[in-house]
Amino acid sequence: MIAVGVVIVFVVAGGILIYATTSHSGQNVTINLNVTGGTKMNPDNPTAHQNDKVTINVTSDTDGEVHLHGYDIHFHTKAGQTLTQKFTADKTGDFPIEWESTGTELGHFQVT
Ligand SMILES: [Cu+2]
């Protein structure tokens, strides 16, 4: 009985794992980021899953440059305009998003 119970636990855990890894990746994800004063970003911790097709829209109230590290994507912002970049989140990790001219960390992009 115990052996059967252990097997059932493994089967259920395996099923959950497969569900978690297959059902959430490769989705279309749109992230809208609002940058104010070159110092703050909302939301400041956007997330995606590996292989998601990510669209990032950056709106800033200040001219400047937003740099997504790791993916090395640059948004050359003009006050009040929205900039869009599309890419596949092929790398996992925690990637800083920076206001380039001052090196201020606006937040993190997390890919799991
Ligand atoms: Cu940078």
Residues whose N, C-alpha, C, O or C-beta is under 5 A from the ligand:
A	BS01	CU	H67 E98 E100
